[in-house]
Amino acid sequence: MHDPSRLSPAAKDALTEPAPVRWLLTGLALVFLALFLVVPLVSVFVQALDKGWDTYWTAITDPEALAAMRLTLLTAAISVPLNLVFGISASWAIAKFTFRGKNLLITLIDLPFSVSPVISGLIYVLLFGLQGWLGPWLAAHGLKIVFAVPGIVLATIFVTFPFVARELIPLMQAQGTEEEEAALVLGASGWQVFYRVTLPNVIWGVLYGVILCNARAMGEFGAVSVVSGHIRGLTNTMPLHVEILYNEYNFAAAFAVASLLAMLALFTLAAKTVLERKVRRDTKATADSFVRE
Amino acid sequence: MGIEVNKITKKFGTYTALDQVDLEVCSGELVALLGPSGSGKTTLLRVISGLETPDAGSVHFAGEEATRRHVRERQVGFVFQHYALFRHMTVFDNIAFGLTVKPKGQRLDKGRIRERVNQLLHLIQLDNLADRYPAHLSGGQRQRVALARALATEPRVLLLDEPFGALDAKVRQELRHWLRKLHDEIHVTSVFVTHDQEEALEVADRVVIMNEGRIEQIGTPEEVYENPVNPFVFTFLGNANLFPCRKAGADDLVFPSVEAAPTIGYVRPGDIHIKRSADGTEDLEAQVLFVQGAGALPRIELRRLDNDQVVKADLPRETYLQLELKVGERVFMRPTHVKIFGQGTPEGT
């Protein structure tokens, strides 16, 4: 009934703004979108291919660039699964149980969103750096965290910590605990309840969270920059590598590597759109099961 | 299997949901827990199922202590108000769930499970919907699937939480007849929660009326309807007119117009007689305020002329058609079957 397309033209007019206002608002939105999103994205690819395919290919097959890609992939491969496990268990605990300190936990999950990534990086330097609290002990045992791969992974985990949990908590809360109770009464064990009832109900939400988490893990700059030490071929991730190339005025190579990150962003966007639709369907099915009849 | 509930108390924070509740359900019985929202009926059902742990008191199944027994070991079937079907499973898988989660040793083989599920699908008359998902079923169909799922594991007790609460009136009626019939066939001890007195009186063997965490009365539908023990039960089980009244002689009552009367008499709208002329001293003069003739029981509203009290009356259709009442007309009425609640013992006339 509230769908204007189904109404007569006259009734449609009563529900919408006059044509000039509509055009103005739509136009403004489009200009904004083009200026801030489309133009930069296109320019990344234009700049990357400015000097031809050969330069592009050389830039992305450069040993240092390849090392950066490997490190980025490794970081994501460690931090995403860890945050997946953490995110699912945290949202399961928060959405399906009541316990003391629940609100504190919810606040803590949001912490990485509210802290500047540079600060998060600095915290690790202060903790694990040579002058840090645990620095001397680590050095004595021959362990290197800051300015090495473990520091990069830790910083990335911290920054990407909220994505899966943030996505799942509202979804699980909307679904309530009735299905879990039904499964329990029917004799299912705790694991069976989780594996056969809770998880399948939120699977698209999980994927959605993972995609976002992965995009951030691969693209993170601030926190990683502080802990990495920028050692070429060793502790440079892709975003850091782009910065170094750019600072050396090697624009074509910088944009070539950046274009890979841009493609990751496009892929993420596409996957996000598809998954969003599925998540919405799940949430709607929840709402329907309460509303219908 | 019989259920025995002893002195169960359950608090949520400072709110007392159940206050020392005792209840005995005999084997094979169908009992209704009836009460307004917040009366503790659902909490009591959940305590019996094990989904809620009582603060004090005990639950016995067939004489065995079960208070601390885990939900999944109680062998109860539970039907939720909003069905709680597994939305990502087909009807078939929903019903089979309880059979497939059993430990390896006790689990039936696939063929036997299929057989049992098909049997249940036939019982709930949804044979051809086995491959549908819950989202594609109507409310009534979902509730029947929920029932089949609960029955699949052959529970010793069937517990139903407002099973028809979310359905529309017609489906509700059909389903409650169906539930009664089903119970007569399989005779599993069943307890169901409802806030609808009509549903409780129509379906249950015995009705347990609850209010504010306590049980007000237990009895067969006839007992509780004919002999309510207190004003709460009386007013909860149906509409009521309150008349100030005083005893006059052994059996007679008079209904003075003022509040100075020593007691209150409770009268059902169906026990108000309306006449064109007075033939006794107890007849009260009244004016017709409102007439609603459609439906099985025509409803009339009257205003007492001496104290302006508004009285509701349900007339048998025949009487209604004979009287041809018009709004504004003056008539006479007489309350009968007046219920008076003293301290403790109820008495009727």
Boltz contact constraints between the chains, C-beta under 6 A:
constraints:
  - contact:
      token1: [A, 178]
      token2: [B, 80]
      max_distance: 6.0
  - contact:
      token1: [A, 178]
      token2: [B, 84]
      max_distance: 6.0
  - contact:
      token1: [A, 179]
      token2: [B, 84]
      max_distance: 6.0
  - contact:
      token1: [A, 179]
      token2: [B, 86]
      max_distance: 6.0
  - contact:
      token1: [A, 181]
      token2: [B, 51]
      max_distance: 6.0
  - contact:
      token1: [A, 182]
      token2: [B, 84]
      max_distance: 6.0
  - contact:
      token1: [A, 184]
      token2: [B, 71]
      max_distance: 6.0
  - contact:
      token1: [A, 184]
      token2: [B, 72]
      max_distance: 6.0
  - contact:
      token1: [A, 185]
      token2: [B, 71]
      max_distance: 6.0
  - contact:
      token1: [A, 185]
      token2: [B, 78]
      max_distance: 6.0
  - contact:
      token1: [A, 186]
      token2: [B, 97]
      max_distance: 6.0
  - contact:
      token1: [A, 186]
      token2: [B, 98]
      max_distance: 6.0
  - contact:
      token1: [A, 187]
      token2: [B, 72]
      max_distance: 6.0
  - contact:
      token1: [A, 187]
      token2: [B, 98]
      max_distance: 6.0
  - contact:
      token1: [A, 187]
      token2: [B, 101]
      max_distance: 6.0
  - contact:
      token1: [A, 188]
      token2: [B, 101]
      max_distance: 6.0
  - contact:
      token1: [A, 192]
      token2: [B, 101]
      max_distance: 6.0
  - contact:
      token1: [A, 197]
      token2: [B, 86]
      max_distance: 6.0
  - contact:
      token1: [A, 200]
      token2: [B, 88]
      max_distance: 6.0
  - contact:
      token1: [A, 201]
      token2: [B, 88]
      max_distance: 6.0
  - contact:
      token1: [A, 285]
      token2: [B, 87]
      max_distance: 6.0
  - contact:
      token1: [A, 285]
      token2: [B, 135]
      max_distance: 6.0
  - contact:
      token1: [A, 290]
      token2: [B, 82]
      max_distance: 6.0
  - contact:
      token1: [A, 293]
      token2: [B, 139]
      max_distance: 6.0
  - contact:
      token1: [A, 293]
      token2: [B, 167]
      max_distance: 6.0
